[in-house]
Amino acid sequence: MHISMLRAKMAYAEELYGFRINYLPLLIREDEIIILDRRDGRIRRLPGRKELTEDEIREIEDEILKNIESGEVERYLTMNMGCVRIPGE
């Protein structure tokens, strides 16, 4: 449910701002970033884009849900929008 909603928000941001969004950070830690890959809906670890196993996802599921529910993930989605030049500006 949450993944579908996040992919829809990514698609909306693409339409609104006019550029492709392939990845959305779900959880940012000191040594890694957990992302949602919009292209296939998989959850991956950066660096390396290695897909997380179901057990690995279960271990961090509460942290990811907390970030989604608190609006942190949406902040990640929009925090660099000011750096993007929109066509026609």
N, C-alpha and C positions, 0 to 999 in steps of 0.2 A: 504493500500500500504506500509506504513512505517513498520507496524508490520510484514508483510511477509518478507520484506527485512531484518529486524533485526533477525527474526527467522532463516533465511538462513545464516546470518553472524555467529550466534551462532552455527549452525550445522557445518559450515566451521571451526570455531575455535575448535570444538570438534574433527573433523577429523585431523586437523593440530597438536593439542597438545595432543590428546589421552586421554582426560578426559571429563566427562559429565558436561554440563553447563545447569542447570535447570532454573536459574533466571538471568535476566539482569536488573541492575538498570537503570531506565529512568530518575529519578528525586531524588536527595538527598537533604533533608531538615534537619534542626536541630533536629526535633522530629519524623521524619518519612522518610521512603524510599519507593518510588513508583517503582515497578518492573514489568517486563514482564515475565510471566510464560511461558517458552518455551513449556511445555507439552501440554497446552491447549490454548495458545495464549491470555490468559486473563491478564488484568492489575490489580495488587493487591497492597495492602498497607502492609508494614512491620512496626511494628511487627504484627503478627497474620495472615498474608496472606489473609486478608479479601479482596474479590473482590470489586473493585470500581463500583459504579453505573454509568450509562451513564451521569447523571448530574454532578457527581464528576469528571468524565473524562473531560467533557466539561470545567469545571472550571480551570483545570490545563493543558488543551490541548496545549495552546500556549507555556507554559514553557517546556513541553515535546518536542514539535516540535523544539523549539530553541535548546535544548540539542542534538537532533538528527542531525539537520542541521549544528551545530557548531562542531560536532565530539566528543562532550563530552560523549555521550553514548558509542561510540567505545572505548574511553579511559577507561571507566568503564569496558568494556569487556576485555581489555588487561592489565589493571594495575596490576593484580596479577599474570600474566603469569611467571614472574621471580621467583616466590615462588614455582612453581610447578616443581617437578622432572619428567623429561621425561624419559620413559623407555629406557634403553641403555646408559644413561649418567654415 
